[in-house]
């Protein structure tokens, strides 16, 4: 809050090597109470924040601009998600996070030792961005059509999704797609040399977001949703829910020669609102684990 008070027109980036320390410290000075968690959620919305300090002094900002970047081990992330409403993410805390799961792979030494740093470019780009005046952006007609189709598709997915944490993540992506499109547009304009300087020295760029930036934002949103799905799957496995679904499928298969994915979906209550692709993925995972056998492909799969 002191940083916001000193530079009310600017934001800041907070890098936490271990995100659990940030989350675990919330309410640390108030015996676990206070409104630290609510304040963190408000920062995501860009809302104004007020901080009452000992001695009667208060800090107030009309808006907030904070970016939080950090890492966390998968097992700790699973435990944190389960600690939020048993994995339901009841406050939408995890839905606000754009996640990337680092895949384990060998770290080999390259043949050459060439280095490339994007720091000079970022210094240049953000220098131009910092000199921008407030701009109200809008989509071009074709860009809006792409966004509208994606928004509507998310709404359909939202109402078909049973898992509360995934529902929260899908709902947040409706706004994230527009936010990211705006960010990508600004960075593209300054990076490609499309920006201009006004008579006052501020940076001028187009106030219309083209379809290419919206498409890039949607691709990022889909990537992040898939990453969130992996985290939710791990939490379900940790809580025993995924195993219970596998158990139900195996029990239903007993005494039957074979079942099609469609019959599996309609026969088990927790799977009825799942998409066909999700049912296929579930059965593929069970096949890889050796729990069931599959014959045929496509519509003939059993």
ChimeraX attribute file (.defattr): number of C-alpha atoms within 10 A of each C-alpha:
attribute: neighborCount
match mode: 1-to-1
recipient: residues
	/A:1	14
	/A:2	10
	/A:3	10
	/A:4	20
	/A:5	15
	/A:6	10
	/A:7	11
	/A:8	16
	/A:9	12
	/A:10	14
	/A:11	14
	/A:12	13
	/A:13	10
	/A:14	11
	/A:15	13
	/A:16	14
	/A:17	12
	/A:18	13
	/A:19	18
	/A:20	16
	/A:21	11
	/A:22	13
	/A:23	14
	/A:24	11
	/A:25	13
	/A:26	19
	/A:27	14
	/A:28	12
	/A:29	9
	/A:30	10
	/A:31	8
	/A:32	12
	/A:33	11
	/A:34	13
	/A:35	12
	/A:36	16
	/A:37	15
	/A:38	12
	/A:39	16
	/A:40	15
	/A:41	16
	/A:42	15
	/A:43	16
	/A:44	16
	/A:45	13
	/A:46	13
	/A:47	14
	/A:48	14
	/A:49	17
	/A:50	13
	/A:51	14
	/A:52	10
	/A:53	9
	/A:54	7
	/A:55	6
	/A:56	6
	/A:57	8
	/A:58	12
	/A:59	14
	/A:60	16
	/A:61	16
	/A:62	12
	/A:63	17
	/A:64	21
	/A:65	17
	/A:66	16
	/A:67	11
	/A:68	13
	/A:69	14
	/A:70	12
	/A:71	16
	/A:72	15
	/A:73	12
	/A:74	14
	/A:75	13
	/A:76	12
	/A:77	19
	/A:78	21
	/A:79	16
	/A:80	19
	/A:81	22
	/A:82	18
	/A:83	12
	/A:84	16
	/A:85	13
	/A:86	15
	/A:87	20
	/A:88	20
	/A:89	23
	/A:90	15
	/A:91	15
	/A:92	19
	/A:93	18
	/A:94	21
	/A:95	22
	/A:96	17
	/A:97	15
	/A:98	17
	/A:99	17
	/A:100	15
	/A:101	15
	/A:102	10
	/A:103	6
	/A:104	6
	/A:105	6
	/A:106	6
	/A:107	6
	/A:108	6
	/A:109	7
	/A:110	7
	/A:111	6
	/A:112	6
	/A:113	7
	/A:114	6
	/A:115	5
	/A:116	6
	/A:117	7
	/A:118	7
	/A:119	9
	/A:120	8
	/A:121	11
	/A:122	13
	/A:123	11
	/A:124	12
	/A:125	19
	/A:126	15
	/A:127	13
	/A:128	21
	/A:129	19
	/A:130	11
	/A:131	14
	/A:132	18
	/A:133	11
	/A:134	6
	/A:135	10
	/A:136	7
	/A:137	13
	/A:138	15
	/A:139	20
	/A:140	14
	/A:141	13
	/A:142	14
	/A:143	19
	/A:144	17
	/A:145	14
	/A:146	17
	/A:147	22
	/A:148	13
	/A:149	11
	/A:150	18
	/A:151	20
	/A:152	12
	/A:153	12
	/A:154	18
	/A:155	15
	/A:156	11
	/A:157	17
	/A:158	18
	/A:159	12
	/A:160	14
	/A:161	16
	/A:162	15
	/A:163	15
	/A:164	17
	/A:165	26
	/A:166	24
	/A:167	21
	/A:168	21
	/A:169	25
	/A:170	25
	/A:171	19
	/A:172	17
	/A:173	25
	/A:174	20
	/A:175	11
	/A:176	19
	/A:177	23
	/A:178	21
	/A:179	14
	/A:180	19
	/A:181	24
	/A:182	22
	/A:183	13
	/A:184	17
	/A:185	25
	/A:186	24
	/A:187	16
	/A:188	16
	/A:189	17
	/A:190	20
	/A:191	16
	/A:192	9
	/A:193	10
	/A:194	12
	/A:195	19
	/A:196	15
	/A:197	13
	/A:198	10
	/A:199	7
	/A:200	7
	/A:201	11
	/A:202	14
	/A:203	18
	/A:204	19
	/A:205	19
	/A:206	15
	/A:207	15
	/A:208	15
	/A:209	23
	/A:210	19
	/A:211	20
	/A:212	15
	/A:213	22
	/A:214	27
	/A:215	17
	/A:216	15
	/A:217	24
	/A:218	23
	/A:219	13
	/A:220	18
	/A:221	21
	/A:222	14
	/A:223	15
	/A:224	21
	/A:225	20
	/A:226	16
	/A:227	17
	/A:228	23
	/A:229	16
	/A:230	15
	/A:231	22
	/A:232	23
	/A:233	15
	/A:234	19
	/A:235	24
	/A:236	19
	/A:237	14
	/A:238	15
	/A:239	16
	/A:240	11
	/A:241	13
	/A:242	16
	/A:243	13
	/A:244	13
	/A:245	16
	/A:246	17
	/A:247	13
	/A:248	15
	/A:249	20
	/A:250	13
	/A:251	11
	/A:252	14
	/A:253	14
	/A:254	9
	/A:255	7
	/A:256	8
	/A:257	7
	/A:258	14
	/A:259	14
	/A:260	13
	/A:261	19
	/A:262	15
	/A:263	12
	/A:264	19
	/A:265	20
	/A:266	13
	/A:267	14
	/A:268	13
	/A:269	11
	/A:270	12
	/A:271	16
	/A:272	17
	/A:273	15
	/A:274	16
	/A:275	14
	/A:276	14
	/A:277	10
	/A:278	13
	/A:279	18
	/A:280	16
	/A:281	12
	/A:282	15
	/A:283	21
	/A:284	15
	/A:285	14
	/A:286	17
	/A:287	13
	/A:288	11
	/A:289	10
	/A:290	9
	/A:291	13
	/A:292	15
	/A:293	13
	/A:294	15
	/A:295	9
	/A:296	8
	/A:297	8
	/A:298	7
	/A:299	9
	/A:300	9
	/A:301	14
	/A:302	18
